[in-house]
Amino acid sequence: MVKAFLLFTAGLFAGFINVMAGGGSFFTVSAMIFMGIPPTVANGTNRVAILLQNIVAVKKFRDLDILPKGFAGYIAVAVLGSIIGAYFGSAIPDEAFKKALGLIIIAVSALSLTSPERFRFISSKRAFPWIGFFLVGVYGGFVQAGVGFFILAILSAMGLDLVKANSVKVLIILVFTVFALFVFAVKGKVDLTAGIPLACGNATGAYIAVKVSVKKGSAFVKKVVIAALLFVSLKLILY
């Protein structure tokens, strides 16, 4: 019961941060590892929470008529990348994944501090979003944590404001997570006893985040992005 409550609480925090910006999965995956769940199983189980979180977020954005159209092709290449990434993420040994996660936290902390505007100079290149979303899919399939930062960077470079970019971000993650979760489940890397309370927390956090995001606007979302980046940096220091 205590474990379920802790997982719900971790999911609540992560769901809010994930929808508003990204990086919440660093917290939930690390929390599950700390609770004794094998690292690759924690990585797979986290997808259960991400799936429910983004179902709630996409529905809420649609209800509020925020979600723009025209991203089906980009979602398709992200799905292809996610299947590849999930295959390697489910096959990597636990100790190797722990080391990889540590390196990824360092890399994401550094890259996520880069302003999305710096990508504008290549956003006019026709191949930019296609390659970008494919690589996002590979990364998201492999580890998920922090993928929101990269999606926001691509969408911001394409000219979307942060509120609309967040709505597209959760849709992209929702679709490729379905495929990534399937790969992890087939490989036996999903623990539903941990995933269900975590998912309930993530979904609650996501619901709150969409309402706050739309109500407060892009300026507030930018502040949350900065806060999320500080969280990732703190996680890096304490990891």
C-alpha positions as CSV (number, residue, x, y, z in Angstrom):
1,M,0.0,0.0,0.0
2,V,2.8,2.4,0.9
3,K,4.7,1.5,-2.3
4,A,1.5,2.2,-4.4
5,F,1.1,5.6,-2.7
6,L,4.7,6.5,-3.3
7,L,4.3,5.5,-7.0
8,F,1.1,7.5,-7.3
9,T,2.8,10.6,-5.8
10,A,5.8,10.2,-8.0
11,G,3.5,9.9,-11.0
12,L,1.5,12.9,-10.1
13,F,4.6,15.1,-10.1
14,A,6.0,13.5,-13.2
15,G,2.7,13.8,-15.1
16,F,2.5,17.5,-14.5
17,I,6.1,18.1,-15.4
18,N,6.0,15.9,-18.5
19,V,3.0,17.6,-20.0
20,M,4.2,21.1,-19.2
21,A,7.7,20.6,-20.4
22,G,9.5,17.2,-20.0
23,G,11.9,15.3,-17.8
24,G,9.5,13.8,-15.3
25,S,10.4,10.3,-16.3
26,F,13.9,10.8,-14.9
27,F,12.2,11.0,-11.6
28,T,9.8,8.0,-11.9
29,V,12.3,5.6,-13.5
30,S,14.9,6.5,-10.8
31,A,12.2,6.1,-8.1
32,M,11.3,2.6,-9.3
33,I,14.9,1.5,-9.5
34,F,15.3,2.8,-5.9
35,M,12.3,0.7,-4.9
36,G,14.1,-2.4,-6.2
37,I,12.5,-2.8,-9.6
38,P,15.2,-3.9,-12.2
39,P,16.3,-0.9,-14.4
40,T,15.0,-2.2,-17.7
41,V,11.7,-3.2,-16.1
42,A,11.4,0.2,-14.6
43,N,12.1,1.7,-18.1
44,G,9.3,-0.5,-19.6
45,T,6.9,0.0,-16.7
46,N,7.2,3.7,-17.0
47,R,5.5,3.5,-20.5
48,V,2.3,2.3,-18.8
49,A,2.1,5.6,-17.0
50,I,3.2,7.6,-20.0
51,L,0.5,6.0,-22.1
52,L,-2.4,6.9,-19.7
53,Q,-0.9,10.3,-19.0
54,N,-0.9,11.3,-22.6
55,I,-4.4,9.8,-23.3
56,V,-5.7,12.2,-20.7
57,A,-3.6,15.1,-21.9
58,V,-4.6,14.7,-25.6
59,K,-8.3,14.4,-24.8
60,K,-8.1,17.5,-22.7
61,F,-6.3,19.5,-25.4
62,R,-8.8,18.3,-28.0
63,D,-11.7,19.3,-25.7
64,L,-10.2,22.8,-25.5
65,D,-9.7,22.9,-29.3
66,I,-5.9,23.6,-28.8
67,L,-4.5,20.6,-30.8
68,P,-3.4,21.6,-34.3
69,K,-3.6,19.2,-37.3
70,G,-1.1,18.2,-40.0
71,F,1.4,16.1,-38.0
72,A,0.5,12.6,-39.1
73,G,3.5,12.1,-41.2
74,Y,5.9,13.2,-38.5
75,I,4.1,10.9,-36.0
76,A,4.6,8.0,-38.4
77,V,8.4,8.5,-38.6
78,A,8.5,8.9,-34.8
79,V,6.7,5.6,-34.4
80,L,9.3,3.9,-36.6
81,G,12.1,5.3,-34.5
82,S,10.4,4.3,-31.3
83,I,10.1,0.6,-32.3
84,I,13.9,0.6,-33.0
85,G,14.7,2.4,-29.8
86,A,12.4,0.1,-27.7
87,Y,14.0,-3.0,-29.1
88,F,17.4,-1.9,-27.9
89,G,16.0,-0.5,-24.6
90,S,14.4,-3.8,-23.8
91,A,17.4,-5.8,-24.8
92,I,20.2,-3.9,-23.0
93,P,21.5,-5.5,-19.7
94,D,20.3,-3.8,-16.5
95,E,23.8,-2.6,-15.4
96,A,24.5,-1.1,-18.9
97,F,21.1,0.7,-18.8
98,K,21.9,2.2,-15.4
99,K,25.2,3.6,-16.8
100,A,23.4,4.7,-20.0
101,L,20.8,6.5,-18.0
102,G,23.4,8.4,-16.0
103,L,25.1,9.6,-19.3
104,I,21.7,10.5,-20.8
105,I,20.9,12.7,-17.8
106,I,24.1,14.6,-18.3
107,A,23.5,14.9,-22.1
108,V,19.8,16.0,-21.7
109,S,20.7,18.4,-19.0
110,A,23.2,20.1,-21.3
111,L,21.1,20.0,-24.5
112,S,17.9,21.1,-22.9
113,L,19.5,24.3,-21.7
114,T,19.9,25.3,-25.4
115,S,17.2,27.7,-26.5
116,P,14.8,26.3,-29.1
117,E,15.4,29.5,-31.2
118,R,18.9,28.2,-32.0
119,F,17.4,25.5,-34.1
120,R,15.5,28.1,-36.3
121,F,18.4,28.3,-38.8
122,I,17.9,24.7,-39.9
123,S,14.1,24.6,-39.5
124,S,13.7,25.8,-43.1
125,K,15.5,22.6,-44.3
126,R,12.9,20.3,-45.7
127,A,14.4,17.2,-44.0
128,F,14.8,18.8,-40.6
129,P,11.5,17.8,-39.0
130,W,11.5,14.3,-40.6
131,I,15.0,13.5,-39.3
132,G,14.3,15.2,-36.0
133,F,11.1,13.3,-35.3
134,F,12.7,10.0,-36.3
135,L,15.6,10.5,-33.8
136,V,13.1,11.6,-31.2
137,G,11.3,8.3,-31.7
138,V,14.5,6.3,-31.3
139,Y,15.4,8.2,-28.1
140,G,11.8,8.0,-26.8
141,G,11.6,4.3,-27.5
142,F,14.9,3.6,-25.8
143,V,14.5,5.6,-22.6
144,Q,11.6,8.1,-22.8
145,A,12.9,10.4,-20.1
146,G,13.5,13.9,-21.3
147,V,12.1,13.3,-24.8
148,G,9.6,16.2,-24.3
149,F,12.5,18.7,-24.3
150,F,13.6,17.6,-27.7
151,I,10.1,17.5,-29.2
152,L,9.4,21.1,-27.9
153,A,12.7,22.2,-29.4
154,I,11.7,20.8,-32.9
155,L,8.2,22.2,-32.7
156,S,9.4,25.6,-31.5
157,A,11.9,25.7,-34.3
158,M,8.9,25.0,-36.7
159,G,7.2,28.1,-35.3
160,L,4.6,26.8,-32.8
161,D,4.0,28.6,-29.5
162,L,4.6,26.6,-26.4
163,V,1.0,25.8,-25.6
164,K,0.3,24.4,-29.1
165,A,3.7,22.7,-29.1
166,N,2.8,21.0,-25.9
167,S,-0.5,19.7,-27.3
168,V,1.3,18.2,-30.4
169,K,4.1,16.9,-28.1
170,V,1.7,14.8,-26.0
171,L,0.0,13.4,-29.2
172,I,3.3,12.3,-30.7
173,I,4.4,10.7,-27.4
174,L,1.0,9.0,-27.0
175,V,1.2,7.3,-30.4
176,F,4.8,6.1,-30.3
177,T,4.4,5.0,-26.7
178,V,1.7,2.4,-27.8
179,F,4.3,0.7,-30.0
180,A,7.2,1.1,-27.5
181,L,5.1,-0.4,-24.7
182,F,4.1,-3.3,-26.8
183,V,7.8,-4.1,-27.5
184,F,8.7,-3.9,-23.8
185,A,5.6,-6.0,-22.8
186,V,6.6,-8.7,-25.3
187,K,10.1,-8.8,-23.8
188,G,8.6,-9.2,-20.3
189,K,9.8,-5.8,-19.1
190,V,6.6,-4.4,-17.7
191,D,5.4,-4.7,-14.1
192,L,1.7,-3.8,-13.9
193,T,1.6,-3.8,-10.1
194,A,3.9,-0.8,-10.2
195,G,2.7,0.6,-13.5
196,I,-1.0,1.0,-12.5
197,P,-0.6,3.3,-9.5
198,L,2.2,5.2,-11.3
199,A,-0.1,5.6,-14.3
200,C,-3.0,6.9,-12.1
201,G,-0.6,9.5,-10.7
202,N,0.7,10.5,-14.1
203,A,-2.8,10.9,-15.5
204,T,-3.9,13.1,-12.6
205,G,-0.8,15.3,-13.0
206,A,-1.4,15.5,-16.8
207,Y,-5.0,16.6,-16.4
208,I,-3.9,19.4,-14.0
209,A,-1.1,20.4,-16.3
210,V,-3.3,20.9,-19.4
211,K,-5.7,23.1,-17.5
212,V,-2.8,25.2,-16.1
213,S,-1.0,25.4,-19.4
214,V,-4.1,26.7,-21.3
215,K,-5.1,29.0,-18.5
216,K,-1.7,30.5,-17.9
217,G,-0.4,30.6,-21.5
218,S,3.0,30.4,-23.0
219,A,4.7,32.7,-20.6
220,F,3.8,30.5,-17.7
221,V,4.8,27.3,-19.6
222,K,8.3,28.9,-20.2
223,K,8.7,29.3,-16.5
224,V,7.7,25.6,-15.9
225,V,10.2,24.6,-18.6
226,I,12.9,26.5,-16.8
227,A,11.9,24.8,-13.5
228,A,11.9,21.4,-15.2
229,L,15.4,22.1,-16.4
230,L,16.5,23.0,-12.9
231,F,15.0,19.8,-11.7
232,V,16.9,17.8,-14.3
233,S,20.1,19.5,-13.3
234,L,19.4,18.8,-9.6
235,K,18.7,15.2,-10.4
236,L,22.0,15.1,-12.2
237,I,23.9,16.4,-9.2
238,L,22.2,14.0,-6.8
239,Y,22.2,10.9,-9.1
